[in-house]
Amino acid sequence: MGFPRTNLLCFATMPDGYGYEERIEAAARSGFEEISFWLMSIDEARQELGSLEAVKALLDKNGLRASSLEFLTAWTQAEGDAHMDEL
């Protein structure tokens, strides 16, 4: 029994130095169907593109959908309860 393939890309893993439009278009060309954002990433995209509606329009134009929004970042810290402080 195999697992279904999910074409999900975490936006935070994409290289810096490119605009959001370039990175979204590259993700679509690479065959991804879904993208996840960190809260800070979606806020930066909103600022760069002008609105959340513009971010959604860019995703729609490229056949991508935002499947998750991660708001915790301290989970990457291995020590203590930093994630609970952030939550």
N, CA, C and O atoms as CSV, one atom per row, in Angstrom:
chain,resi,resn,atom,element,x,y,z
A,1,MET,N,N,0.845,-1.176,0.000
A,1,MET,CA,C,0.000,0.000,0.000
A,1,MET,C,C,0.890,1.238,0.000
A,1,MET,O,O,1.785,1.365,0.835
A,2,GLY,N,N,0.647,2.128,-0.918
A,2,GLY,CA,C,1.433,3.351,-0.992
A,2,GLY,C,C,0.669,4.526,-0.411
A,2,GLY,O,O,-0.553,4.495,-0.270
A,3,PHE,N,N,1.413,5.545,-0.083
A,3,PHE,CA,C,0.811,6.777,0.397
A,3,PHE,C,C,0.515,7.687,-0.788
A,3,PHE,O,O,1.268,7.703,-1.763
A,4,PRO,N,N,-0.565,8.437,-0.711
A,4,PRO,CA,C,-0.846,9.367,-1.809
A,4,PRO,C,C,0.225,10.445,-1.857
A,4,PRO,O,O,0.712,10.891,-0.818
A,5,ARG,N,N,0.583,10.856,-3.039
A,5,ARG,CA,C,1.592,11.892,-3.197
A,5,ARG,C,C,0.943,13.256,-3.023
A,5,ARG,O,O,-0.079,13.562,-3.638
A,6,THR,N,N,1.544,14.050,-2.193
A,6,THR,CA,C,1.085,15.418,-1.992
A,6,THR,C,C,2.159,16.352,-2.488
A,6,THR,O,O,3.303,16.278,-2.038
A,7,ASN,N,N,1.820,17.209,-3.388
A,7,ASN,CA,C,2.766,18.165,-3.936
A,7,ASN,C,C,2.706,19.450,-3.133
A,7,ASN,O,O,2.208,20.471,-3.607
A,8,LEU,N,N,3.223,19.387,-1.901
A,8,LEU,CA,C,3.177,20.505,-0.966
A,8,LEU,C,C,4.576,21.078,-0.795
A,8,LEU,O,O,5.534,20.339,-0.567
A,9,LEU,N,N,4.687,22.374,-0.905
A,9,LEU,CA,C,5.954,23.072,-0.721
A,9,LEU,C,C,5.828,24.028,0.450
A,9,LEU,O,O,4.868,24.795,0.532
A,10,CYS,N,N,6.792,23.983,1.356
A,10,CYS,CA,C,6.845,24.945,2.454
A,10,CYS,C,C,7.537,26.199,1.934
A,10,CYS,O,O,8.702,26.146,1.539
A,11,PHE,N,N,6.834,27.314,1.931
A,11,PHE,CA,C,7.370,28.555,1.370
A,11,PHE,C,C,8.681,28.951,2.034
A,11,PHE,O,O,9.549,29.539,1.388
A,12,ALA,N,N,8.834,28.637,3.320
A,12,ALA,CA,C,10.040,29.022,4.055
A,12,ALA,C,C,11.288,28.325,3.524
A,12,ALA,O,O,12.403,28.771,3.793
A,13,THR,N,N,11.116,27.241,2.774
A,13,THR,CA,C,12.285,26.544,2.236
A,13,THR,C,C,12.745,27.126,0.904
A,13,THR,O,O,13.776,26.708,0.377
A,14,MET,N,N,12.017,28.061,0.364
A,14,MET,CA,C,12.386,28.656,-0.919
A,14,MET,C,C,13.476,29.702,-0.705
A,14,MET,O,O,13.495,30.372,0.327
A,15,PRO,N,N,14.389,29.849,-1.676
A,15,PRO,CA,C,15.522,30.762,-1.471
A,15,PRO,C,C,15.105,32.229,-1.405
A,15,PRO,O,O,14.184,32.671,-2.092
A,16,ASP,N,N,15.821,32.964,-0.553
A,16,ASP,CA,C,15.629,34.408,-0.468
A,16,ASP,C,C,16.263,35.069,-1.688
A,16,ASP,O,O,16.968,34.423,-2.464
A,17,GLY,N,N,16.005,36.350,-1.842
A,17,GLY,CA,C,16.610,37.087,-2.934
A,17,GLY,C,C,15.742,37.175,-4.176
A,17,GLY,O,O,16.150,37.751,-5.185
A,18,TYR,N,N,14.551,36.607,-4.107
A,18,TYR,CA,C,13.600,36.642,-5.210
A,18,TYR,C,C,12.285,37.197,-4.682
A,18,TYR,O,O,11.974,37.042,-3.501
A,19,GLY,N,N,11.524,37.832,-5.537
A,19,GLY,CA,C,10.223,38.336,-5.140
A,19,GLY,C,C,9.231,37.200,-4.975
A,19,GLY,O,O,9.468,36.074,-5.412
A,20,TYR,N,N,8.123,37.518,-4.338
A,20,TYR,CA,C,7.101,36.499,-4.120
A,20,TYR,C,C,6.531,35.988,-5.435
A,20,TYR,O,O,6.284,34.791,-5.578
A,21,GLU,N,N,6.322,36.870,-6.385
A,21,GLU,CA,C,5.781,36.429,-7.663
A,21,GLU,C,C,6.719,35.431,-8.335
A,21,GLU,O,O,6.269,34.415,-8.866
A,22,GLU,N,N,8.010,35.714,-8.315
A,22,GLU,CA,C,8.982,34.794,-8.921
A,22,GLU,C,C,8.974,33.439,-8.226
A,22,GLU,O,O,9.026,32.399,-8.883
A,23,ARG,N,N,8.909,33.451,-6.903
A,23,ARG,CA,C,8.942,32.185,-6.165
A,23,ARG,C,C,7.663,31.379,-6.350
A,23,ARG,O,O,7.715,30.154,-6.461
A,24,ILE,N,N,6.517,32.049,-6.386
A,24,ILE,CA,C,5.253,31.340,-6.617
A,24,ILE,C,C,5.244,30.733,-8.022
A,24,ILE,O,O,4.860,29.576,-8.194
A,25,GLU,N,N,5.659,31.495,-9.011
A,25,GLU,CA,C,5.705,30.984,-10.381
A,25,GLU,C,C,6.663,29.802,-10.499
A,25,GLU,O,O,6.365,28.838,-11.203
A,26,ALA,N,N,7.806,29.863,-9.822
A,26,ALA,CA,C,8.771,28.752,-9.857
A,26,ALA,C,C,8.185,27.501,-9.216
A,26,ALA,O,O,8.391,26.391,-9.708
A,27,ALA,N,N,7.455,27.678,-8.119
A,27,ALA,CA,C,6.818,26.531,-7.464
A,27,ALA,C,C,5.813,25.869,-8.398
A,27,ALA,O,O,5.761,24.642,-8.490
A,28,ALA,N,N,5.020,26.672,-9.085
A,28,ALA,CA,C,4.023,26.130,-10.019
A,28,ALA,C,C,4.705,25.405,-11.177
A,28,ALA,O,O,4.287,24.313,-11.563
A,29,ARG,N,N,5.747,26.009,-11.725
A,29,ARG,CA,C,6.473,25.364,-12.839
A,29,ARG,C,C,7.112,24.042,-12.417
A,29,ARG,O,O,7.307,23.143,-13.235
A,30,SER,N,N,7.432,23.939,-11.132
A,30,SER,CA,C,8.072,22.724,-10.617
A,30,SER,C,C,7.066,21.631,-10.290
A,30,SER,O,O,7.450,20.540,-9.871
A,31,GLY,N,N,5.782,21.916,-10.478
A,31,GLY,CA,C,4.766,20.892,-10.302
A,31,GLY,C,C,4.085,20.860,-8.945
A,31,GLY,O,O,3.301,19.953,-8.668
A,32,PHE,N,N,4.372,21.837,-8.094
A,32,PHE,CA,C,3.700,21.867,-6.796
A,32,PHE,C,C,2.258,22.325,-6.974
A,32,PHE,O,O,1.945,23.117,-7.863
A,33,GLU,N,N,1.396,21.815,-6.116
A,33,GLU,CA,C,-0.021,22.158,-6.150
A,33,GLU,C,C,-0.452,22.937,-4.922
A,33,GLU,O,O,-1.416,23.701,-4.965
A,34,GLU,N,N,0.273,22.736,-3.819
A,34,GLU,CA,C,-0.062,23.379,-2.557
A,34,GLU,C,C,1.177,24.040,-1.981
A,34,GLU,O,O,2.305,23.638,-2.267
A,35,ILE,N,N,0.949,25.052,-1.172
A,35,ILE,CA,C,2.050,25.750,-0.533
A,35,ILE,C,C,1.637,26.082,0.890
A,35,ILE,O,O,0.478,26.401,1.155
A,36,SER,N,N,2.591,26.003,1.796
A,36,SER,CA,C,2.325,26.417,3.171
A,36,SER,C,C,3.159,27.659,3.454
A,36,SER,O,O,4.263,27.818,2.935
A,37,PHE,N,N,2.617,28.519,4.275
A,37,PHE,CA,C,3.298,29.764,4.628
A,37,PHE,C,C,3.527,29.828,6.123
A,37,PHE,O,O,2.730,29.305,6.902
A,38,TRP,N,N,4.609,30.465,6.524
A,38,TRP,CA,C,4.752,30.912,7.901
A,38,TRP,C,C,4.000,32.222,7.979
A,38,TRP,O,O,3.882,32.925,6.976
A,39,LEU,N,N,3.495,32.562,9.137
A,39,LEU,CA,C,2.748,33.803,9.316
A,39,LEU,C,C,3.568,35.005,8.849
A,39,LEU,O,O,3.043,35.906,8.195
A,40,MET,N,N,4.866,35.010,9.190
A,40,MET,CA,C,5.704,36.141,8.774
A,40,MET,C,C,5.875,36.172,7.253
A,40,MET,O,O,5.996,37.251,6.674
A,41,SER,N,N,5.886,35.014,6.602
A,41,SER,CA,C,6.024,34.968,5.141
A,41,SER,C,C,4.789,35.521,4.449
A,41,SER,O,O,4.902,36.276,3.484
A,42,ILE,N,N,3.608,35.146,4.938
A,42,ILE,CA,C,2.388,35.633,4.296
A,42,ILE,C,C,2.233,37.132,4.527
A,42,ILE,O,O,1.696,37.837,3.674
A,43,ASP,N,N,2.700,37.623,5.675
A,43,ASP,CA,C,2.637,39.054,5.927
A,43,ASP,C,C,3.591,39.808,4.997
A,43,ASP,O,O,3.247,40.876,4.490
A,44,GLU,N,N,4.781,39.260,4.771
A,44,GLU,CA,C,5.718,39.870,3.827
A,44,GLU,C,C,5.141,39.855,2.409
A,44,GLU,O,O,5.281,40.830,1.671
A,45,ALA,N,N,4.494,38.754,2.032
A,45,ALA,CA,C,3.877,38.673,0.706
A,45,ALA,C,C,2.774,39.706,0.570
A,45,ALA,O,O,2.651,40.354,-0.469
A,46,ARG,N,N,1.971,39.864,1.612
A,46,ARG,CA,C,0.906,40.868,1.596
A,46,ARG,C,C,1.487,42.256,1.407
A,46,ARG,O,O,0.965,43.051,0.626
A,47,GLN,N,N,2.557,42.547,2.114
A,47,GLN,CA,C,3.182,43.866,1.982
A,47,GLN,C,C,3.750,44.073,0.582
A,47,GLN,O,O,3.584,45.140,-0.008
A,48,GLU,N,N,4.421,43.051,0.052
A,48,GLU,CA,C,5.037,43.179,-1.280
A,48,GLU,C,C,3.998,43.288,-2.392
A,48,GLU,O,O,4.165,44.069,-3.329
A,49,LEU,N,N,2.938,42.514,-2.290
A,49,LEU,CA,C,1.943,42.458,-3.364
A,49,LEU,C,C,0.779,43.423,-3.153
A,49,LEU,O,O,-0.011,43.642,-4.072
A,50,GLY,N,N,0.661,44.001,-1.959
A,50,GLY,CA,C,-0.333,45.022,-1.725
A,50,GLY,C,C,-1.539,44.612,-0.902
A,50,GLY,O,O,-2.175,45.459,-0.275
A,51,SER,N,N,-1.866,43.321,-0.894
A,51,SER,CA,C,-3.023,42.861,-0.121
A,51,SER,C,C,-3.040,41.335,-0.081
A,51,SER,O,O,-2.370,40.673,-0.875
A,52,LEU,N,N,-3.809,40.792,0.846
A,52,LEU,CA,C,-3.984,39.338,0.871
A,52,LEU,C,C,-4.733,38.856,-0.367
A,52,LEU,O,O,-4.501,37.750,-0.855
A,53,GLU,N,N,-5.630,39.695,-0.866
A,53,GLU,CA,C,-6.359,39.343,-2.086
A,53,GLU,C,C,-5.395,39.188,-3.267
A,53,GLU,O,O,-5.581,38.315,-4.115
A,54,ALA,N,N,-4.372,40.036,-3.316
A,54,ALA,CA,C,-3.371,39.938,-4.390
A,54,ALA,C,C,-2.540,38.663,-4.249
A,54,ALA,O,O,-2.168,38.048,-5.248
A,55,VAL,N,N,-2.251,38.268,-3.012
A,55,VAL,CA,C,-1.537,37.010,-2.780
A,55,VAL,C,C,-2.390,35.857,-3.277
A,55,VAL,O,O,-1.899,34.976,-3.983
A,56,LYS,N,N,-3.669,35.858,-2.911
A,56,LYS,CA,C,-4.594,34.792,-3.353
A,56,LYS,C,C,-4.715,34.774,-4.868
A,56,LYS,O,O,-4.725,33.703,-5.475
A,57,ALA,N,N,-4.806,35.940,-5.482
A,57,ALA,CA,C,-4.907,36.011,-6.946
A,57,ALA,C,C,-3.662,35.432,-7.612
A,57,ALA,O,O,-3.763,34.750,-8.631
A,58,LEU,N,N,-2.497,35.698,-7.044
A,58,LEU,CA,C,-1.256,35.150,-7.588
A,58,LEU,C,C,-1.226,33.636,-7.470
A,58,LEU,O,O,-0.817,32.943,-8.401
A,59,LEU,N,N,-1.659,33.123,-6.325
A,59,LEU,CA,C,-1.740,31.672,-6.158
A,59,LEU,C,C,-2.718,31.069,-7.159
A,59,LEU,O,O,-2.404,30.071,-7.809
A,60,ASP,N,N,-3.900,31.667,-7.289
A,60,ASP,CA,C,-4.912,31.176,-8.224
A,60,ASP,C,C,-4.381,31.185,-9.656
A,60,ASP,O,O,-4.557,30.217,-10.397
A,61,LYS,N,N,-3.739,32.269,-10.034
A,61,LYS,CA,C,-3.195,32.412,-11.386
A,61,LYS,C,C,-2.209,31.288,-11.720
A,61,LYS,O,O,-2.087,30.870,-12.872
A,62,ASN,N,N,-1.513,30.814,-10.690
A,62,ASN,CA,C,-0.505,29.783,-10.891
A,62,ASN,C,C,-0.967,28.386,-10.504
A,62,ASN,O,O,-0.169,27.450,-10.467
A,63,GLY,N,N,-2.265,28.247,-10.214
A,63,GLY,CA,C,-2.819,26.926,-9.910
A,63,GLY,C,C,-2.362,26.354,-8.582
A,63,GLY,O,O,-2.329,25.136,-8.409
A,64,LEU,N,N,-2.008,27.220,-7.642
A,64,LEU,CA,C,-1.583,26.779,-6.317
A,64,LEU,C,C,-2.634,27.143,-5.285
A,64,LEU,O,O,-3.410,28.079,-5.475
A,65,ARG,N,N,-2.651,26.398,-4.196
A,65,ARG,CA,C,-3.514,26.779,-3.098
A,65,ARG,C,C,-2.696,26.762,-1.819
A,65,ARG,O,O,-1.831,25.906,-1.636
A,66,ALA,N,N,-2.971,27.701,-0.946
A,66,ALA,CA,C,-2.331,27.748,0.362
A,66,ALA,C,C,-3.049,26.746,1.249
A,66,ALA,O,O,-4.226,26.923,1.563
A,67,SER,N,N,-2.351,25.701,1.651
A,67,SER,CA,C,-3.011,24.644,2.412
A,67,SER,C,C,-2.793,24.763,3.912
A,67,SER,O,O,-3.504,24.127,4.690
A,68,SER,N,N,-1.822,25.569,4.330
A,68,SER,CA,C,-1.627,25.750,5.765
A,68,SER,C,C,-0.905,27.058,6.040
A,68,SER,O,O,-0.173,27.585,5.204
A,69,LEU,N,N,-1.139,27.555,7.236
A,69,LEU,CA,C,-0.494,28.772,7.712
A,69,LEU,C,C,0.095,28.448,9.074
A,69,LEU,O,O,-0.635,28.252,10.046
A,70,GLU,N,N,1.413,28.394,9.141
A,70,GLU,CA,C,2.091,28.062,10.383
A,70,GLU,C,C,2.366,29.345,11.151
A,70,GLU,O,O,2.990,30.267,10.627
A,71,PHE,N,N,1.902,29.403,12.386
A,71,PHE,CA,C,2.116,30.619,13.155
A,71,PHE,C,C,3.141,30.432,14.256
A,71,PHE,O,O,3.606,31.418,14.828
A,72,LEU,N,N,3.506,29.207,14.570
A,72,LEU,CA,C,4.547,28.960,15.563
A,72,LEU,C,C,5.885,28.783,14.864
A,72,LEU,O,O,5.976,28.078,13.859
A,73,THR,N,N,6.917,29.417,15.390
A,73,THR,CA,C,8.255,29.218,14.825
A,73,THR,C,C,9.226,28.675,15.857
A,73,THR,O,O,10.251,28.106,15.480
A,74,ALA,N,N,8.948,28.827,17.135
A,74,ALA,CA,C,9.868,28.384,18.181
A,74,ALA,C,C,9.926,26.862,18.304
A,74,ALA,O,O,10.761,26.343,19.044
A,75,TRP,N,N,9.057,26.135,17.595
A,75,TRP,CA,C,9.108,24.674,17.658
A,75,TRP,C,C,10.446,24.156,17.132
A,75,TRP,O,O,10.803,23.004,17.377
A,76,THR,N,N,11.182,24.994,16.415
A,76,THR,CA,C,12.489,24.570,15.908
A,76,THR,C,C,13.536,24.565,17.011
A,76,THR,O,O,14.619,24.008,16.832
A,77,GLN,N,N,13.229,25.174,18.139
A,77,GLN,CA,C,14.165,25.186,19.266
A,77,GLN,C,C,14.007,23.893,20.046
A,77,GLN,O,O,12.901,23.534,20.449
A,78,ALA,N,N,15.091,23.211,20.252
A,78,ALA,CA,C,15.045,21.890,20.870
A,78,ALA,C,C,14.919,21.930,22.383
A,78,ALA,O,O,14.625,20.904,22.997
A,79,GLU,N,N,15.134,23.087,23.002
A,79,GLU,CA,C,15.172,23.144,24.453
A,79,GLU,C,C,13.902,23.729,25.065
A,79,GLU,O,O,13.311,24.671,24.536
A,80,GLY,N,N,13.503,23.153,26.181
A,80,GLY,CA,C,12.442,23.730,26.987
A,80,GLY,C,C,11.099,23.858,26.312
A,80,GLY,O,O,10.770,23.140,25.368
A,81,ASP,N,N,10.335,24.800,26.834
A,81,ASP,CA,C,8.975,25.035,26.358
A,81,ASP,C,C,8.853,26.340,25.578
A,81,ASP,O,O,7.856,27.050,25.709
A,82,ALA,N,N,9.864,26.659,24.766
A,82,ALA,CA,C,9.845,27.905,24.016
A,82,ALA,C,C,8.594,28.007,23.150
A,82,ALA,O,O,8.043,29.096,22.985
A,83,HIS,N,N,8.142,26.890,22.598
A,83,HIS,CA,C,6.952,26.921,21.753
A,83,HIS,C,C,5.716,27.312,22.550
A,83,HIS,O,O,4.814,27.960,22.021
A,84,MET,N,N,5.671,26.923,23.815
A,84,MET,CA,C,4.517,27.297,24.646
A,84,MET,C,C,4.544,28.789,24.967
A,84,MET,O,O,3.495,29.429,25.035
A,85,ASP,N,N,5.743,29.345,25.164
A,85,ASP,CA,C,5.857,30.787,25.386
A,85,ASP,C,C,5.351,31.541,24.157
A,85,ASP,O,O,4.642,32.539,24.282
A,86,GLU,N,N,5.719,31.060,22.975
A,86,GLU,CA,C,5.294,31.712,21.746
A,86,GLU,C,C,3.781,31.588,21.542
A,86,GLU,O,O,3.123,32.540,21.122
A,87,LEU,N,N,3.243,30.414,21.841
A,87,LEU,CA,C,1.816,30.193,21.703
A,87,LEU,C,C,1.063,31.131,22.621
A,87,LEU,O,O,-0.167,31.104,22.657
